Structures are given as structure tokens and as C-alpha cells.
Amino acid sequence: MDNEKEKFIEILKESLHKEKFVKITFGKYKGGDKDFKNIFVNRIDTKEGDMLSFKFRYTTKDIVKNYEYEAGIRLVNEILGKDFFSGTLFTSENDYTLDYSKKRIPIVHTKKSSFTETEVKSHNKVKQRFVNAEAKYLRLLGITTSDGKIKADKYDKFRQVDKFLETMDSLFRSSGLNTKDEIKILDMGSGKSYLSFAVYDYFTNTLGKKVTMKGIEQRDELVKLSNYSAGECGFSGLSFIKGSIEEFADEKTDIVIALHACDTATDDAIAKALKAEAEMIILAPCCQKYLRKQFVCPEAMKGIFRHGIHEERMSVMLTDGLRAMMLEYFGYDTKVFEFISTEHTSRNTMITAVKKRNKDESKLPEIEAVKKEFSIVDFYLDKIFL
């Protein structure tokens, strides 16, 4: 009985994947709220990536909620056959209506599209894609199906990778590497290697650079899978090595990436990047515990930091703030911002650094002032550089 509904949901997924989606409207409301009238669904571009925007229309007001694709698709699936017994998906190819009979048996009707081209409502502008959705590595790494469709449970991962490439592209174009033909990249803690493959593919096939890229990973099975996939894709400049960040031998590198390096492993990655004279550094630290064990909040703030959650957040801010200041001391322009992640935690701090100048000695007193204010006597990076 639900085969037609499943068919409708699959068409919805494909329309989003192929960017043919225009909007969804619902009909035949059978819910119990007399003030509730309808739901209208559009696609929008936000700072956190493409989302489905649901406008819930009531008699006297509209309520708008935005959902990531996977969650939005689930909501459409829940609505149909429960509160609404008709739904129309408008795409640039066709219009598809899922209609329930009086016996509540669903059937999909197809007719010529009401639209000649995809209409995407955006808060900013139509989003440029940085990931090639047809790339072979996406299939080998389990993001797309054998026929090139993004798997329902991988939409968020796909958008995360695309957003990362967007960030990296912007940094690259602002760096001194922009004019180089050959680029060396090191991914410290490559994990399942989604980002490693995407970065290599983008720099090689989109930017036309000759790339030598190494991924460092401690789990042997992931190293083997990643090397196999690189061979299958013909990515001759991409290789993966078993080992830890701390163990990896120092060598000249243009770009260093270290995402989700736990606690002081991020500091080890910073140290490697500086010794490698990297022009670009991209970090997404996690588990910032090292300073929490020792910093003391100023007397006037003790009432705030008696709550553990505030102490934890301050530890994160102090750790990543001091890391950014240390990078500025070494001549980098830095940014610290929130990065959306779906693999480890829902939200992470991202630190980016682009080499712009020689050491800035004026930064040292600023670093020392922060450490003094919070009674920090053992900042991990001090052991390495100061």
C-alpha cells in the first residue's frame, strides 16, 4: 500500500539531489487544529547550507521552520497520510501529486511541470556547488548509490563536505598559494577520508593543480580502504599512512588540515604545521580538556563559573582563543567560527589560518596577559615554541 508513498519520497530525494526541486504544497487536511490551514515547502540557501523551509500557515499567522534535507524529507513523510492526504511536489521536470483515496490508498499522479526552470528561494544567492556529486569516490566511500544518487542518510555529510570545500576555496584564493601549480597537502587524522578525497578532487580537477596529498590515520582498516579507493579513482597523488600526528615526520607542506583532533592532538597538528612552514592551516578542535584542569577564573566571575557548563565553555574559548593568538604571533591571519559537523558532534569550533607576515612579537604580551588573567601556567604550545 505504501509503495506509492515511497515512490513519491524517492522522487523528492532525487529532485533535491539533481537540483530540480521547486516546492511542495499539501491538501486534504484532516488534522484536529481548526486554525491550521496548510504547509508550504521551499528550498533556501542559508549560512549552514541548503535547507528545506516549511511555512506552517494558520488563520492569523505563519510559522517558518528550516530543516536540513534529511530531517525535512522525514517530516514530509510523516505529514502525508497523517494530517494531509494530498501533496504535490513541483520540479522543473514534472509535477508529482501523491493523492489518497477515500480508502486511504495512495497513488502518484504525474503531469507536465508548471515551471520551466528550477526556482530556488535564497536568503543570499543561488549556492555554488564545490563537490562534484557524480564523482566516483563518493560512491566508493558510501555517500552515493551505484547510480549516482546521494543516499538519504548521507545528505548532511555531502553538504558538510561541500561547505568545507567552500571555506577552503576562499582561504586558498586569499593565500600566496593561489599562483602555485604544485600543492602539497597533509590531512592529519583523515578518518573515513571524505574530506581528503573531496579536497584532492577539487584542487586537481577543478583548480587544475598538481597535488601531492597524504592522509594520516591510526586505524589500519580505514588506511587500507582509503588507499584502495584512491587507486580505483586514479588519484595517483593521494595516499594514506598509518600513524599518529605526533609520530609523523616533519616535512615541507603547503596546507595542513586537522579536523576533530582530540585535546592536545590539535596542538601537535599546529606544531607540525608551523614546522612544515604551511601557508594554510585548517583546524576543528574537540575535547579541549587540557586547560580546564588548571585555569582559575577571575574572582569577580566565580559566581558565573561555579556552573560546570560555563566552566567547560570557557575552557573551549580559552584554548582555541590562545591557539589563534599563537598562530597570529607566527604571522598568520586567523578566523575562529562555528563549523557544522555530522560525524562527531553537532557543532565544532573551526580555526583557519593563512600565512601573511613574519613573526609579530607584539602578540606575545597579549598571550601572556590572557594566561595571567586566568592563572594559566602550562599552555601546551608553550612547551613547543616559547
Summary of the structure (lengths in Angstrom):
residues: 386
radius of gyration: 24.7
end to end distance: 69.5
largest distance: 77.3
contacts: 1178
relative contact order: 0.08
helix: 36%
strand: 30%
